[in-house]
Amino acid sequence: MSAHRPASACIGDGVTPVQDRVVCREHPGVPALGLEHIGQQTLDITQWASAEDFGARGMRFEAGDVLMGRLRPGFRKLVLADRAGICTPEAWVLRPKRGIDPHFALYRLAAGDVIDTAVASSAGSRMPRARWTAVGEMPVCWPSLEDQRRLAELPRALDAQRASERVAVAAALALARAFLRAAPS
């Protein structure tokens, strides 16, 4: 592996929280994500909403940003945005800094030690929310960009395989339903 960044690096040295607040109804047709649209533990978007159907306020994000749920962080709701949109204010919009691969940032932020830090920093009994100061100051090592890309290859390939399998399963279920509807009673 290539040389690492300084040993004193922290999460906040690799990603920047972006707080571009918007009024959702002023952005009709813009893709939107709530925490309910992000799979628990899966790093997947389960569906998209539209900004006008969304809550009153949201946070603007760009393609390549990591969205990380701060409400009940133990649910591990994180995704890498593949397009621009608006998300719930219950998620952090984390923009990878120069020299940080977005896929590596996603996988690093989804790691158990980061999630444990987010959970430990949470305040509130019914609706615990993680504190960015605790997560952002967590010590980590950010490898060189070349090494980040190499390290992210395997989880990316596994994610692509999982997505392909979900499509195949959905197609098989649709075929089975059609067969059952067409079958004589």
N, C-alpha and C positions, 0 to 999 in steps of 0.2 A: 504494500500500500504506500501511497505517496505521503508526503509530510502533512501533518494535521495543522489546523489553526491553533492558536494559543490555548494552552490547557485551561486557562481561566475563562474560556468561552461559556456562555449561557444560552438558553433557548432564545432570549431576546436579541442575541447577536446574530441569529439566523433568520428570524421572522419579525416583522413589525405589525403590531395590531393597527388596523385601519378602522377609523370610526367616521365613515361618510354616511351620516344619517339622512334618511329621505322619508317623505310622506308617500306611502304606497299608492294611494288612489291617484296621485299625480303622475303615475308611471304605468298606465294601462298596457297590458300585453307583455310587460317585462317579466321574464321567468323569475319565480320566487321559490324559496325553500324555507320551510319551518323545520323544527327538530323532528316533527312527525314525518317528514319526507326523507329523513336520513336513517338508514338502517342501523340498528343497535349492534355494535361490535363488528360490522361488516365493511365499513368504509365505502358504502354504496349509497347512491341516491335511489330511493324507491319510487319516487314520482316527482314531477314538477307541478307547482301551482302557478298562478298568475298574480302579479302584484295587486291588481284591483280586488282580488278575492282574499287578500292577505290582511293581516292586522293593520292598524293605523300607521305605525311607523316601522321602518326596517333599516337595514344596513346595506349599502351598495357594495358589491364585490365584483372582481374581474376574473376572467379566465386565468387559471394558475394560482389563485388564492386558495389557501386551506381554510375551510370552515370547521370550527371546533366548538361543539356544544359546551357551554359553560354551566348550564342548568343540569343538575344531576350528572356530573362528569363521569361517574362510574359506568354510565351507559355506553361510553366510548363512541360518541356520534361525531365522526369526522369524515370529511370528503374533500377531494381536490376538485375545485370548480372547473368544468370544461367549457364554460361560457360565462358571460357577465350576467348579473342579475341582482336580486335583492333577497336578503335573508333576515330571519328573525333577529332581534337584538339579543336573544338568548344564546347566540353563537358569536364567537370571536371570528372576525375576518382577519386572517393572518397572511400577510404578504411576504413571500420569501425575498430576502435581500439579495443583492448582486453576489454571485458566487454560490448561491444555494439552489440546488435542483428542487423544483416543486414536489416531485414524487418522493424524493428522499425526505423532504420536510414533512410530508404527510406521514410517512412510515415512522419517522423519528418522533413526531408528536403523538402518534397512536401507540407508542411503546408503553409497556406497563409502568416503567418508572415515572414517566410524565403523567400518565393517568393517575397513578397513586399520589403524586404531588398535587394534582388538581383536586382530587377527592379530599386530601388532607387540608387543603386551603379553603375548602368550602365552608360557607357560613349560611345559616338558615336551617330550621328543622324540617319544615314541610317542603320547601323549594330550595334546596341547597345550591348555591352558585359558587363556582370556583373564582378565585381572585387571580387576575393576571399578574400582579406583582410577584406572587409566589411562583407561578409557573414560569413567567418570563425570566426570573432570576435563577432558575434551576441550572446548576452547572451541567454542561454537556460538552462533548467534543464534536465539532463540525469538521468532517474530513474535507480533503480537497474536492473541488467540483468533479474532477475525473473519478475519484473514488466514490463520491456520492452516487453518481450515475451508475457505476458498476454495482454498488451495493443495492441499488433500487431495482436492478434488472430482474432478479428472481421474484420478489413479491409482485412486481408488475406483471410478469408472465403468469404467475398463479392467479392474480386478479382477472386477467384476460381469460384464462381457462375457466374460472368460476362463472364469469359472465356468459361465456359460450355455453356452458352446461345449463345455466338458467334458461337461456333461449331454447335449447333443445328440450328441456323438461316442459316448458310452457307450450311448445309446439306439440309434444306428445300428449299433453293433457287436453289441448284443444281438439286434437284428432280423436282421442278417446271419447270426449263429450259428444262430438259430431256423430261418431259411430253409435253411441248409446241412444242418441235422439232418433237416429234413423232405424234402429233395430225394432222389429215388430214386438209388441207387448205380449 
